[in-house]
């Protein structure tokens, strides 16, 4: 399935990953499915509580807040990294 992400969001995601490197970056993508494609409406940057270069665990409070916000907007959880 195709994921549509704005150039602005893509560049922000890359910048964020570079700032937390070498720790693995993580977050959630919220948005809608339209015409068979995932359309990202918001990128949620979350804390990697493992502070690891090899794996991540999402901060549960941040994850809950992100999911609560995307549901309030009528969006779906489209993916994570």
PyMOL Python script that loads the backbone (N, CA, C, O; Angstrom):
from pymol import cmd

cmd.read_pdbstr("""\
ATOM      1  N   UNK A   1       0.845  -1.177   0.000  1.00  0.00           N
ATOM      2  CA  UNK A   1       0.000   0.000   0.000  1.00  0.00           C
ATOM      3  C   UNK A   1       0.893   1.243   0.000  1.00  0.00           C
ATOM      4  O   UNK A   1       1.899   1.296   0.706  1.00  0.00           O
ATOM      5  N   UNK A   2       0.520   2.213  -0.779  1.00  0.00           N
ATOM      6  CA  UNK A   2       1.261   3.469  -0.900  1.00  0.00           C
ATOM      7  C   UNK A   2       0.998   4.353   0.318  1.00  0.00           C
ATOM      8  O   UNK A   2      -0.125   4.417   0.820  1.00  0.00           O
ATOM      9  N   UNK A   3       2.041   5.029   0.785  1.00  0.00           N
ATOM     10  CA  UNK A   3       1.896   6.001   1.874  1.00  0.00           C
ATOM     11  C   UNK A   3       2.225   7.381   1.315  1.00  0.00           C
ATOM     12  O   UNK A   3       3.303   7.597   0.762  1.00  0.00           O
ATOM     13  N   UNK A   4       1.287   8.308   1.464  1.00  0.00           N
ATOM     14  CA  UNK A   4       1.512   9.691   1.032  1.00  0.00           C
ATOM     15  C   UNK A   4       1.919  10.522   2.247  1.00  0.00           C
ATOM     16  O   UNK A   4       1.196  10.598   3.240  1.00  0.00           O
ATOM     17  N   UNK A   5       3.084  11.135   2.143  1.00  0.00           N
ATOM     18  CA  UNK A   5       3.640  11.965   3.202  1.00  0.00           C
ATOM     19  C   UNK A   5       4.101  13.255   2.542  1.00  0.00           C
ATOM     20  O   UNK A   5       4.778  13.215   1.514  1.00  0.00           O
ATOM     21  N   UNK A   6       3.749  14.389   3.113  1.00  0.00           N
ATOM     22  CA  UNK A   6       4.177  15.650   2.501  1.00  0.00           C
ATOM     23  C   UNK A   6       5.697  15.765   2.568  1.00  0.00           C
ATOM     24  O   UNK A   6       6.342  15.165   3.428  1.00  0.00           O
ATOM     25  N   UNK A   7       6.248  16.534   1.661  1.00  0.00           N
ATOM     26  CA  UNK A   7       7.689  16.768   1.668  1.00  0.00           C
ATOM     27  C   UNK A   7       8.109  17.410   2.986  1.00  0.00           C
ATOM     28  O   UNK A   7       9.152  17.072   3.545  1.00  0.00           O
ATOM     29  N   UNK A   8       7.299  18.329   3.474  1.00  0.00           N
ATOM     30  CA  UNK A   8       7.592  19.001   4.752  1.00  0.00           C
ATOM     31  C   UNK A   8       7.674  17.987   5.891  1.00  0.00           C
ATOM     32  O   UNK A   8       8.605  18.032   6.694  1.00  0.00           O
ATOM     33  N   UNK A   9       6.698  17.068   5.965  1.00  0.00           N
ATOM     34  CA  UNK A   9       6.721  16.044   7.013  1.00  0.00           C
ATOM     35  C   UNK A   9       7.903  15.096   6.837  1.00  0.00           C
ATOM     36  O   UNK A   9       8.537  14.701   7.816  1.00  0.00           O
ATOM     37  N   UNK A  10       8.199  14.733   5.596  1.00  0.00           N
ATOM     38  CA  UNK A  10       9.335  13.849   5.328  1.00  0.00           C
ATOM     39  C   UNK A  10      10.644  14.489   5.799  1.00  0.00           C
ATOM     40  O   UNK A  10      11.444  13.851   6.484  1.00  0.00           O
ATOM     41  N   UNK A  11      10.850  15.745   5.429  1.00  0.00           N
ATOM     42  CA  UNK A  11      12.083  16.435   5.818  1.00  0.00           C
ATOM     43  C   UNK A  11      12.171  16.603   7.331  1.00  0.00           C
ATOM     44  O   UNK A  11      13.252  16.485   7.907  1.00  0.00           O
ATOM     45  N   UNK A  12      11.036  16.877   7.979  1.00  0.00           N
ATOM     46  CA  UNK A  12      11.016  16.999   9.439  1.00  0.00           C
ATOM     47  C   UNK A  12      11.351  15.661  10.090  1.00  0.00           C
ATOM     48  O   UNK A  12      12.061  15.616  11.095  1.00  0.00           O
ATOM     49  N   UNK A  13      10.843  14.580   9.523  1.00  0.00           N
ATOM     50  CA  UNK A  13      11.122  13.250  10.050  1.00  0.00           C
ATOM     51  C   UNK A  13      12.618  12.935   9.941  1.00  0.00           C
ATOM     52  O   UNK A  13      13.214  12.411  10.882  1.00  0.00           O
ATOM     53  N   UNK A  14      13.210  13.249   8.813  1.00  0.00           N
ATOM     54  CA  UNK A  14      14.647  13.023   8.622  1.00  0.00           C
ATOM     55  C   UNK A  14      15.459  13.876   9.597  1.00  0.00           C
ATOM     56  O   UNK A  14      16.415  13.388  10.201  1.00  0.00           O
ATOM     57  N   UNK A  15      15.081  15.151   9.753  1.00  0.00           N
ATOM     58  CA  UNK A  15      15.786  16.032  10.706  1.00  0.00           C
ATOM     59  C   UNK A  15      15.700  15.471  12.121  1.00  0.00           C
ATOM     60  O   UNK A  15      16.690  15.444  12.851  1.00  0.00           O
ATOM     61  N   UNK A  16      14.504  15.023  12.498  1.00  0.00           N
ATOM     62  CA  UNK A  16      14.318  14.478  13.842  1.00  0.00           C
ATOM     63  C   UNK A  16      15.185  13.241  14.053  1.00  0.00           C
ATOM     64  O   UNK A  16      15.819  13.093  15.098  1.00  0.00           O
ATOM     65  N   UNK A  17      15.213  12.360  13.066  1.00  0.00           N
ATOM     66  CA  UNK A  17      16.029  11.147  13.174  1.00  0.00           C
ATOM     67  C   UNK A  17      17.505  11.496  13.335  1.00  0.00           C
ATOM     68  O   UNK A  17      18.227  10.841  14.087  1.00  0.00           O
ATOM     69  N   UNK A  18      17.941  12.515  12.637  1.00  0.00           N
ATOM     70  CA  UNK A  18      19.350  12.927  12.742  1.00  0.00           C
ATOM     71  C   UNK A  18      19.662  13.521  14.117  1.00  0.00           C
ATOM     72  O   UNK A  18      20.775  13.367  14.620  1.00  0.00           O
ATOM     73  N   UNK A  19      18.688  14.196  14.724  1.00  0.00           N
ATOM     74  CA  UNK A  19      18.952  14.803  16.034  1.00  0.00           C
ATOM     75  C   UNK A  19      19.030  13.766  17.143  1.00  0.00           C
ATOM     76  O   UNK A  19      19.765  13.960  18.111  1.00  0.00           O
ATOM     77  N   UNK A  20      18.290  12.672  17.024  1.00  0.00           N
ATOM     78  CA  UNK A  20      18.328  11.659  18.080  1.00  0.00           C
ATOM     79  C   UNK A  20      19.377  10.579  17.823  1.00  0.00           C
ATOM     80  O   UNK A  20      19.674   9.777  18.708  1.00  0.00           O
ATOM     81  N   UNK A  21      19.938  10.559  16.612  1.00  0.00           N
ATOM     82  CA  UNK A  21      20.959   9.558  16.273  1.00  0.00           C
ATOM     83  C   UNK A  21      22.135   9.676  17.237  1.00  0.00           C
ATOM     84  O   UNK A  21      22.482  10.788  17.633  1.00  0.00           O
ATOM     85  N   UNK A  22      22.747   8.584  17.621  1.00  0.00           N
ATOM     86  CA  UNK A  22      22.590   7.245  17.067  1.00  0.00           C
ATOM     87  C   UNK A  22      21.453   6.428  17.674  1.00  0.00           C
ATOM     88  O   UNK A  22      21.249   5.277  17.287  1.00  0.00           O
ATOM     89  N   UNK A  23      20.713   7.003  18.614  1.00  0.00           N
ATOM     90  CA  UNK A  23      19.563   6.288  19.180  1.00  0.00           C
ATOM     91  C   UNK A  23      18.513   6.107  18.086  1.00  0.00           C
ATOM     92  O   UNK A  23      18.266   7.014  17.292  1.00  0.00           O
ATOM     93  N   UNK A  24      17.896   4.918  18.055  1.00  0.00           N
ATOM     94  CA  UNK A  24      16.877   4.661  17.041  1.00  0.00           C
ATOM     95  C   UNK A  24      15.678   5.581  17.262  1.00  0.00           C
ATOM     96  O   UNK A  24      15.140   5.663  18.366  1.00  0.00           O
ATOM     97  N   UNK A  25      15.271   6.263  16.211  1.00  0.00           N
ATOM     98  CA  UNK A  25      14.122   7.167  16.242  1.00  0.00           C
ATOM     99  C   UNK A  25      12.844   6.338  16.186  1.00  0.00           C
ATOM    100  O   UNK A  25      12.839   5.230  15.649  1.00  0.00           O
ATOM    101  N   UNK A  26      11.762   6.877  16.742  1.00  0.00           N
ATOM    102  CA  UNK A  26      10.496   6.150  16.686  1.00  0.00           C
ATOM    103  C   UNK A  26       9.327   7.117  16.760  1.00  0.00           C
ATOM    104  O   UNK A  26       9.451   8.243  17.242  1.00  0.00           O
ATOM    105  N   UNK A  27       8.199   6.648  16.272  1.00  0.00           N
ATOM    106  CA  UNK A  27       6.997   7.459  16.287  1.00  0.00           C
ATOM    107  C   UNK A  27       5.850   6.751  15.600  1.00  0.00           C
ATOM    108  O   UNK A  27       5.939   5.579  15.235  1.00  0.00           O
ATOM    109  N   UNK A  28       4.770   7.495  15.433  1.00  0.00           N
ATOM    110  CA  UNK A  28       3.556   6.966  14.819  1.00  0.00           C
ATOM    111  C   UNK A  28       3.114   7.869  13.680  1.00  0.00           C
ATOM    112  O   UNK A  28       3.381   9.071  13.682  1.00  0.00           O
ATOM    113  N   UNK A  29       2.435   7.277  12.712  1.00  0.00           N
ATOM    114  CA  UNK A  29       1.839   8.022  11.608  1.00  0.00           C
ATOM    115  C   UNK A  29       0.328   7.926  11.737  1.00  0.00           C
ATOM    116  O   UNK A  29      -0.228   6.829  11.800  1.00  0.00           O
ATOM    117  N   UNK A  30      -0.331   9.071  11.777  1.00  0.00           N
ATOM    118  CA  UNK A  30      -1.789   9.103  11.858  1.00  0.00           C
ATOM    119  C   UNK A  30      -2.372   9.724  10.611  1.00  0.00           C
ATOM    120  O   UNK A  30      -1.805  10.663  10.053  1.00  0.00           O
ATOM    121  N   UNK A  31      -3.502   9.205  10.172  1.00  0.00           N
ATOM    122  CA  UNK A  31      -4.121   9.777   8.981  1.00  0.00           C
ATOM    123  C   UNK A  31      -5.308   8.977   8.509  1.00  0.00           C
ATOM    124  O   UNK A  31      -6.027   8.374   9.306  1.00  0.00           O
ATOM    125  N   UNK A  32      -5.508   8.975   7.209  1.00  0.00           N
ATOM    126  CA  UNK A  32      -6.676   8.331   6.615  1.00  0.00           C
ATOM    127  C   UNK A  32      -6.240   7.399   5.489  1.00  0.00           C
ATOM    128  O   UNK A  32      -5.135   7.507   4.959  1.00  0.00           O
ATOM    129  N   UNK A  33      -7.142   6.479   5.138  1.00  0.00           N
ATOM    130  CA  UNK A  33      -6.954   5.652   3.953  1.00  0.00           C
ATOM    131  C   UNK A  33      -7.927   6.171   2.913  1.00  0.00           C
ATOM    132  O   UNK A  33      -9.136   6.232   3.138  1.00  0.00           O
ATOM    133  N   UNK A  34      -7.372   6.547   1.763  1.00  0.00           N
ATOM    134  CA  UNK A  34      -8.174   7.168   0.709  1.00  0.00           C
ATOM    135  C   UNK A  34      -7.762   6.578  -0.638  1.00  0.00           C
ATOM    136  O   UNK A  34      -6.589   6.613  -1.007  1.00  0.00           O
ATOM    137  N   UNK A  35      -8.723   6.044  -1.358  1.00  0.00           N
ATOM    138  CA  UNK A  35      -8.453   5.440  -2.673  1.00  0.00           C
ATOM    139  C   UNK A  35      -7.323   4.414  -2.610  1.00  0.00           C
ATOM    140  O   UNK A  35      -6.479   4.351  -3.504  1.00  0.00           O
ATOM    141  N   UNK A  36      -7.316   3.613  -1.545  1.00  0.00           N
ATOM    142  CA  UNK A  36      -6.324   2.555  -1.409  1.00  0.00           C
ATOM    143  C   UNK A  36      -4.944   3.012  -0.983  1.00  0.00           C
ATOM    144  O   UNK A  36      -4.003   2.218  -1.004  1.00  0.00           O
ATOM    145  N   UNK A  37      -4.799   4.260  -0.600  1.00  0.00           N
ATOM    146  CA  UNK A  37      -3.500   4.783  -0.169  1.00  0.00           C
ATOM    147  C   UNK A  37      -3.607   5.349   1.244  1.00  0.00           C
ATOM    148  O   UNK A  37      -4.647   5.882   1.632  1.00  0.00           O
ATOM    149  N   UNK A  38      -2.537   5.229   1.997  1.00  0.00           N
ATOM    150  CA  UNK A  38      -2.476   5.825   3.329  1.00  0.00           C
ATOM    151  C   UNK A  38      -2.019   7.272   3.178  1.00  0.00           C
ATOM    152  O   UNK A  38      -0.970   7.542   2.594  1.00  0.00           O
ATOM    153  N   UNK A  39      -2.809   8.192   3.706  1.00  0.00           N
ATOM    154  CA  UNK A  39      -2.499   9.620   3.613  1.00  0.00           C
ATOM    155  C   UNK A  39      -2.189  10.113   5.024  1.00  0.00           C
ATOM    156  O   UNK A  39      -3.074  10.185   5.876  1.00  0.00           O
ATOM    157  N   UNK A  40      -0.929  10.449   5.258  1.00  0.00           N
ATOM    158  CA  UNK A  40      -0.494  10.879   6.588  1.00  0.00           C
ATOM    159  C   UNK A  40      -0.963  12.306   6.842  1.00  0.00           C
ATOM    160  O   UNK A  40      -0.687  13.219   6.064  1.00  0.00           O
ATOM    161  N   UNK A  41      -1.679  12.473   7.949  1.00  0.00           N
ATOM    162  CA  UNK A  41      -2.137  13.798   8.365  1.00  0.00           C
ATOM    163  C   UNK A  41      -1.253  14.380   9.458  1.00  0.00           C
ATOM    164  O   UNK A  41      -1.127  15.597   9.588  1.00  0.00           O
ATOM    165  N   UNK A  42      -0.636  13.487  10.251  1.00  0.00           N
ATOM    166  CA  UNK A  42       0.245  13.969  11.319  1.00  0.00           C
ATOM    167  C   UNK A  42       1.285  12.909  11.649  1.00  0.00           C
ATOM    168  O   UNK A  42       0.997  11.713  11.696  1.00  0.00           O
ATOM    169  N   UNK A  43       2.500  13.387  11.876  1.00  0.00           N
ATOM    170  CA  UNK A  43       3.598  12.539  12.329  1.00  0.00           C
ATOM    171  C   UNK A  43       3.764  12.792  13.826  1.00  0.00           C
ATOM    172  O   UNK A  43       3.928  13.933  14.260  1.00  0.00           O
ATOM    173  N   UNK A  44       3.720  11.724  14.601  1.00  0.00           N
ATOM    174  CA  UNK A  44       3.877  11.820  16.050  1.00  0.00           C
ATOM    175  C   UNK A  44       5.272  11.303  16.412  1.00  0.00           C
ATOM    176  O   UNK A  44       5.566  10.122  16.229  1.00  0.00           O
ATOM    177  N   UNK A  45       6.114  12.176  16.919  1.00  0.00           N
ATOM    178  CA  UNK A  45       7.465  11.800  17.331  1.00  0.00           C
ATOM    179  C   UNK A  45       7.411  11.370  18.791  1.00  0.00           C
ATOM    180  O   UNK A  45       6.981  12.134  19.655  1.00  0.00           O
ATOM    181  N   UNK A  46       7.848  10.146  19.060  1.00  0.00           N
ATOM    182  CA  UNK A  46       7.781   9.607  20.411  1.00  0.00           C
ATOM    183  C   UNK A  46       9.180   9.290  20.931  1.00  0.00           C
ATOM    184  O   UNK A  46      10.126   9.121  20.162  1.00  0.00           O
ATOM    185  N   UNK A  47       9.284   9.216  22.238  1.00  0.00           N
ATOM    186  CA  UNK A  47      10.550   8.919  22.895  1.00  0.00           C
ATOM    187  C   UNK A  47      10.836   7.424  22.852  1.00  0.00           C
ATOM    188  O   UNK A  47       9.961   6.601  23.125  1.00  0.00           O
ATOM    189  N   UNK A  48      12.059   7.091  22.510  1.00  0.00           N
ATOM    190  CA  UNK A  48      12.518   5.707  22.564  1.00  0.00           C
ATOM    191  C   UNK A  48      12.982   5.448  23.995  1.00  0.00           C
ATOM    192  O   UNK A  48      14.081   5.850  24.378  1.00  0.00           O
ATOM    193  N   UNK A  49      12.154   4.785  24.772  1.00  0.00           N
ATOM    194  CA  UNK A  49      12.480   4.565  26.179  1.00  0.00           C
ATOM    195  C   UNK A  49      13.607   3.554  26.369  1.00  0.00           C
ATOM    196  O   UNK A  49      14.155   3.442  27.466  1.00  0.00           O
ATOM    197  N   UNK A  50      13.961   2.815  25.314  1.00  0.00           N
ATOM    198  CA  UNK A  50      15.092   1.882  25.397  1.00  0.00           C
ATOM    199  C   UNK A  50      16.432   2.604  25.252  1.00  0.00           C
ATOM    200  O   UNK A  50      17.470   2.083  25.661  1.00  0.00           O
ATOM    201  N   UNK A  51      16.405   3.803  24.670  1.00  0.00           N
ATOM    202  CA  UNK A  51      17.645   4.553  24.420  1.00  0.00           C
ATOM    203  C   UNK A  51      18.691   3.654  23.761  1.00  0.00           C
ATOM    204  O   UNK A  51      19.853   3.617  24.163  1.00  0.00           O
ATOM    205  N   UNK A  52      18.237   2.934  22.736  1.00  0.00           N
ATOM    206  CA  UNK A  52      19.074   1.944  22.066  1.00  0.00           C
ATOM    207  C   UNK A  52      19.313   2.318  20.607  1.00  0.00           C
ATOM    208  O   UNK A  52      18.491   2.983  19.977  1.00  0.00           O
ATOM    209  N   UNK A  53      20.440   1.885  20.092  1.00  0.00           N
ATOM    210  CA  UNK A  53      20.761   2.062  18.677  1.00  0.00           C
ATOM    211  C   UNK A  53      20.178   0.936  17.828  1.00  0.00           C
ATOM    212  O   UNK A  53      20.174   1.026  16.600  1.00  0.00           O
ATOM    213  N   UNK A  54      19.686  -0.124  18.470  1.00  0.00           N
ATOM    214  CA  UNK A  54      19.258  -1.322  17.749  1.00  0.00           C
ATOM    215  C   UNK A  54      17.763  -1.594  17.800  1.00  0.00           C
ATOM    216  O   UNK A  54      17.245  -2.318  16.950  1.00  0.00           O
ATOM    217  N   UNK A  55      17.070  -1.042  18.760  1.00  0.00           N
ATOM    218  CA  UNK A  55      15.632  -1.312  18.883  1.00  0.00           C
ATOM    219  C   UNK A  55      14.980  -0.168  19.634  1.00  0.00           C
ATOM    220  O   UNK A  55      15.656   0.707  20.176  1.00  0.00           O
ATOM    221  N   UNK A  56      13.652  -0.187  19.659  1.00  0.00           N
ATOM    222  CA  UNK A  56      12.946   0.875  20.368  1.00  0.00           C
ATOM    223  C   UNK A  56      11.734   0.333  21.103  1.00  0.00           C
ATOM    224  O   UNK A  56      11.164  -0.694  20.734  1.00  0.00           O
ATOM    225  N   UNK A  57      11.361   1.041  22.139  1.00  0.00           N
ATOM    226  CA  UNK A  57      10.077   0.884  22.819  1.00  0.00           C
ATOM    227  C   UNK A  57       9.491   2.277  22.924  1.00  0.00           C
ATOM    228  O   UNK A  57      10.174   3.222  23.318  1.00  0.00           O
ATOM    229  N   UNK A  58       8.225   2.398  22.570  1.00  0.00           N
ATOM    230  CA  UNK A  58       7.554   3.695  22.620  1.00  0.00           C
ATOM    231  C   UNK A  58       7.216   4.058  24.056  1.00  0.00           C
ATOM    232  O   UNK A  58       6.826   3.199  24.846  1.00  0.00           O
ATOM    233  N   UNK A  59       7.367   5.328  24.388  1.00  0.00           N
ATOM    234  CA  UNK A  59       6.937   5.812  25.698  1.00  0.00           C
ATOM    235  C   UNK A  59       5.425   5.625  25.780  1.00  0.00           C
ATOM    236  O   UNK A  59       4.699   6.197  24.967  1.00  0.00           O
ATOM    237  N   UNK A  60       4.924   4.835  26.747  1.00  0.00           N
ATOM    238  CA  UNK A  60       3.498   4.522  26.779  1.00  0.00           C
ATOM    239  C   UNK A  60       2.584   5.738  26.958  1.00  0.00           C
ATOM    240  O   UNK A  60       1.500   5.782  26.376  1.00  0.00           O
ATOM    241  N   UNK A  61       3.004   6.715  27.747  1.00  0.00           N
ATOM    242  CA  UNK A  61       2.172   7.910  27.930  1.00  0.00           C
ATOM    243  C   UNK A  61       2.078   8.707  26.638  1.00  0.00           C
ATOM    244  O   UNK A  61       1.002   9.185  26.277  1.00  0.00           O
ATOM    245  N   UNK A  62       3.203   8.853  25.939  1.00  0.00           N
ATOM    246  CA  UNK A  62       3.202   9.568  24.661  1.00  0.00           C
ATOM    247  C   UNK A  62       2.394   8.808  23.616  1.00  0.00           C
ATOM    248  O   UNK A  62       1.663   9.406  22.827  1.00  0.00           O
ATOM    249  N   UNK A  63       2.534   7.485  23.619  1.00  0.00           N
ATOM    250  CA  UNK A  63       1.790   6.660  22.663  1.00  0.00           C
ATOM    251  C   UNK A  63       0.285   6.794  22.903  1.00  0.00           C
ATOM    252  O   UNK A  63      -0.482   6.959  21.955  1.00  0.00           O
ATOM    253  N   UNK A  64      -0.132   6.723  24.153  1.00  0.00           N
ATOM    254  CA  UNK A  64      -1.548   6.859  24.487  1.00  0.00           C
ATOM    255  C   UNK A  64      -2.071   8.225  24.052  1.00  0.00           C
ATOM    256  O   UNK A  64      -3.153   8.320  23.473  1.00  0.00           O
ATOM    257  N   UNK A  65      -1.309   9.280  24.326  1.00  0.00           N
ATOM    258  CA  UNK A  65      -1.733  10.634  23.944  1.00  0.00           C
ATOM    259  C   UNK A  65      -1.848  10.766  22.428  1.00  0.00           C
ATOM    260  O   UNK A  65      -2.785  11.391  21.930  1.00  0.00           O
ATOM    261  N   UNK A  66      -0.905  10.182  21.693  1.00  0.00           N
ATOM    262  CA  UNK A  66      -0.940  10.248  20.228  1.00  0.00           C
ATOM    263  C   UNK A  66      -2.155   9.509  19.682  1.00  0.00           C
ATOM    264  O   UNK A  66      -2.857  10.026  18.813  1.00  0.00           O
ATOM    265  N   UNK A  67      -2.406   8.309  20.183  1.00  0.00           N
ATOM    266  CA  UNK A  67      -3.556   7.526  19.714  1.00  0.00           C
ATOM    267  C   UNK A  67      -4.859   8.227  20.081  1.00  0.00           C
ATOM    268  O   UNK A  67      -5.806   8.229  19.295  1.00  0.00           O
ATOM    269  N   UNK A  68      -4.911   8.813  21.255  1.00  0.00           N
ATOM    270  CA  UNK A  68      -6.102   9.560  21.670  1.00  0.00           C
ATOM    271  C   UNK A  68      -6.354  10.728  20.715  1.00  0.00           C
ATOM    272  O   UNK A  68      -7.493  10.970  20.315  1.00  0.00           O
ATOM    273  N   UNK A  69      -5.292  11.453  20.351  1.00  0.00           N
ATOM    274  CA  UNK A  69      -5.433  12.586  19.441  1.00  0.00           C
ATOM    275  C   UNK A  69      -5.868  12.143  18.047  1.00  0.00           C
ATOM    276  O   UNK A  69      -6.759  12.748  17.452  1.00  0.00           O
ATOM    277  N   UNK A  70      -5.241  11.092  17.529  1.00  0.00           N
ATOM    278  CA  UNK A  70      -5.616  10.683  16.171  1.00  0.00           C
ATOM    279  C   UNK A  70      -7.042  10.160  16.126  1.00  0.00           C
ATOM    280  O   UNK A  70      -7.740  10.381  15.137  1.00  0.00           O
ATOM    281  N   UNK A  71      -7.488   9.482  17.153  1.00  0.00           N
ATOM    282  CA  UNK A  71      -8.884   9.024  17.199  1.00  0.00           C
ATOM    283  C   UNK A  71      -9.845  10.202  17.302  1.00  0.00           C
ATOM    284  O   UNK A  71     -10.909  10.195  16.684  1.00  0.00           O
ATOM    285  N   UNK A  72      -9.471  11.212  18.082  1.00  0.00           N
ATOM    286  CA  UNK A  72     -10.321  12.407  18.215  1.00  0.00           C
ATOM    287  C   UNK A  72     -10.479  13.115  16.875  1.00  0.00           C
ATOM    288  O   UNK A  72     -11.502  13.752  16.622  1.00  0.00           O
ATOM    289  N   UNK A  73      -9.474  13.005  16.020  1.00  0.00           N
ATOM    290  CA  UNK A  73      -9.520  13.617  14.693  1.00  0.00           C
ATOM    291  C   UNK A  73     -10.254  12.735  13.678  1.00  0.00           C
ATOM    292  O   UNK A  73     -10.504  13.156  12.549  1.00  0.00           O
ATOM    293  N   UNK A  74     -10.597  11.514  14.088  1.00  0.00           N
ATOM    294  CA  UNK A  74     -11.235  10.582  13.167  1.00  0.00           C
ATOM    295  C   UNK A  74     -10.240   9.884  12.253  1.00  0.00           C
ATOM    296  O   UNK A  74     -10.619   9.345  11.214  1.00  0.00           O
ATOM    297  N   UNK A  75      -8.961   9.893  12.640  1.00  0.00           N
ATOM    298  CA  UNK A  75      -7.905   9.284  11.845  1.00  0.00           C
ATOM    299  C   UNK A  75      -7.644   7.854  12.310  1.00  0.00           C
ATOM    300  O   UNK A  75      -8.171   7.395  13.323  1.00  0.00           O
ATOM    301  N   UNK A  76      -6.818   7.179  11.536  1.00  0.00           N
ATOM    302  CA  UNK A  76      -6.376   5.830  11.868  1.00  0.00           C
ATOM    303  C   UNK A  76      -4.878   5.846  12.152  1.00  0.00           C
ATOM    304  O   UNK A  76      -4.154   6.748  11.729  1.00  0.00           O
ATOM    305  N   UNK A  77      -4.439   4.833  12.874  1.00  0.00           N
ATOM    306  CA  UNK A  77      -3.006   4.618  13.040  1.00  0.00           C
ATOM    307  C   UNK A  77      -2.526   3.946  11.761  1.00  0.00           C
ATOM    308  O   UNK A  77      -2.914   2.814  11.469  1.00  0.00           O
ATOM    309  N   UNK A  78      -1.690   4.633  11.003  1.00  0.00           N
ATOM    310  CA  UNK A  78      -1.250   4.132   9.699  1.00  0.00           C
ATOM    311  C   UNK A  78       0.061   3.368   9.755  1.00  0.00           C
ATOM    312  O   UNK A  78       0.336   2.536   8.889  1.00  0.00           O
ATOM    313  N   UNK A  79       0.865   3.642  10.760  1.00  0.00           N
ATOM    314  CA  UNK A  79       2.143   2.951  10.849  1.00  0.00           C
ATOM    315  C   UNK A  79       3.004   3.485  11.966  1.00  0.00           C
ATOM    316  O   UNK A  79       2.678   4.475  12.620  1.00  0.00           O
ATOM    317  N   UNK A  80       4.103   2.807  12.163  1.00  0.00           N
ATOM    318  CA  UNK A  80       5.071   3.230  13.177  1.00  0.00           C
ATOM    319  C   UNK A  80       6.477   2.987  12.655  1.00  0.00           C
ATOM    320  O   UNK A  80       6.686   2.255  11.687  1.00  0.00           O
ATOM    321  N   UNK A  81       7.428   3.613  13.315  1.00  0.00           N
ATOM    322  CA  UNK A  81       8.837   3.368  12.980  1.00  0.00           C
ATOM    323  C   UNK A  81       9.636   3.449  14.253  1.00  0.00           C
ATOM    324  O   UNK A  81      10.855   3.278  14.228  1.00  0.00           O
TER     325      UNK A  81
END
""", "prot")
cmd.dss("prot")
cmd.show_as("cartoon", "prot")
cmd.util.cbc("prot")
cmd.orient("prot")
